[in-house]
């Protein structure tokens, strides 16, 4: 399942302290070639969208992991890694620019955490984590 709109507004913490993902309005199955939208059409929130999603290309789990990286950057560093004035400028930044380094936003960030965030934010999806489990494994390694 692809969510295609992971962002802080779609996350909620339940009374037991578990983080839950909400709003599956534009989600789709990963096994289907055709989603809720037509090829070449963008759905989602530009601040959190992966480059391939912005281009209206087929997306896979790595697009959601890009959005997780943006969300984690905002959570840990207090700011988006692509901060611009309007949606068009944000979209172009995702497509053409490198994100702000998390250490520019939070100078005390642990280097291993910065490395994880930057891997999530790779413009080329083949350079990102291949799965949520791979990301979780690296995040769990931060505790060790």
C-alpha positions in Angstrom: 0.0 0.0 0.0 1.3 3.5 -0.9 0.0 6.3 1.2 1.3 9.1 -1.2 0.6 11.9 1.4 2.7 11.2 4.5 3.0 14.5 6.5 2.7 15.6 10.1 -1.0 16.5 9.6 -1.7 12.8 8.7 -0.1 11.4 11.9 -1.7 11.0 15.2 -0.5 9.6 18.5 -3.0 7.3 20.2 -3.5 7.3 24.0 -1.0 4.4 24.3 1.7 6.5 22.6 1.6 4.7 19.3 2.0 6.7 16.1 -0.8 6.1 13.6 -1.0 7.1 9.9 -4.3 8.6 8.9 -6.1 9.8 5.8 -5.8 7.2 3.1 -7.8 9.2 0.6 -5.2 9.0 -2.1 -3.5 5.8 -1.1 -3.3 2.9 -3.6 -2.1 -0.6 -3.9 1.5 -1.1 -4.9 0.7 -4.1 -7.0 -1.6 -2.1 -9.4 -0.1 -0.3 -12.4 -2.9 2.2 -12.5 -3.7 4.2 -9.4 -6.3 6.7 -8.5 -4.8 9.1 -10.9 -3.7 9.2 -14.5 -0.1 9.0 -15.6 1.5 12.5 -15.5 -0.8 13.7 -12.7 0.5 14.8 -9.3 -1.3 14.0 -6.0 -0.1 14.7 -2.6 1.4 17.7 -0.7 4.3 19.4 -2.5 6.4 20.0 0.7 6.5 16.2 1.3 6.4 14.7 -2.2 9.2 12.8 -3.8 10.6 14.0 -7.2 9.1 11.1 -9.1 5.7 11.8 -7.5 5.9 15.5 -8.5 6.6 14.5 -12.0 3.5 12.3 -12.1 5.6 9.1 -12.6 4.8 5.7 -11.2 5.7 5.7 -7.5 6.6 2.9 -5.1 7.3 2.6 -1.4 10.5 4.8 -1.8 8.3 7.8 -2.5 6.6 7.3 0.9 10.0 6.9 2.5 11.1 10.2 1.0 8.0 11.8 2.7 9.0 10.1 5.9 12.5 11.7 5.6 11.0 15.1 5.1 8.7 14.5 8.1 11.6 13.3 10.3 13.7 16.3 9.3 10.9 18.6 10.3 10.5 16.7 13.6 14.1 16.6 14.6 15.4 19.8 13.0 12.3 22.1 13.3 12.2 23.0 9.6 11.5 21.5 6.2 14.7 20.8 4.1 13.1 22.6 1.1 11.6 25.8 2.4 10.3 28.1 -0.4 7.6 30.7 -0.8 5.0 28.9 -2.9 4.2 25.4 -4.1 5.8 25.8 -7.5 9.1 26.9 -5.9 8.9 24.0 -3.5 8.3 21.5 -6.3 11.3 22.9 -8.3 13.5 22.7 -5.3 12.6 19.0 -4.8 13.4 18.3 -8.5 16.5 20.4 -8.9 18.2 21.2 -5.6 19.9 19.4 -2.7 18.0 19.6 0.6 19.4 21.8 3.4 21.7 19.6 5.5 20.0 18.7 8.7 23.1 19.9 10.5 22.4 23.4 9.1 19.0 23.3 10.7 20.1 21.5 13.9 23.9 21.8 14.5 23.8 19.2 17.3 22.2 16.4 15.2 24.0 13.1 15.6 25.9 12.4 12.4 24.4 8.9 12.0 20.9 10.4 12.2 21.8 13.0 9.6 23.1 10.3 7.3 19.7 8.4 7.6 17.7 11.6 6.9 19.8 12.4 3.8 19.4 8.9 2.5 15.7 9.2 2.7 15.9 12.5 0.8 18.0 11.3 -2.1 16.6 12.7 -5.3 17.2 9.4 -7.1 14.9 6.8 -5.7 17.4 4.0 -6.2 19.7 5.8 -3.7 16.9 5.8 -1.0 16.0 3.0 1.4 14.4 0.1 -0.5 11.9 -0.6 2.3 10.5 0.7 5.5 12.1 -2.2 7.3 15.6 -1.1 6.1 15.0 2.4 7.4 13.7 1.0 10.7 16.7 -1.1 11.1 19.0 1.9 10.7 16.9 4.0 13.1 16.9 1.1 15.6 20.7 1.1 15.3 20.9 4.6 16.6 19.8 3.3 20.1 22.7 0.9 20.3 
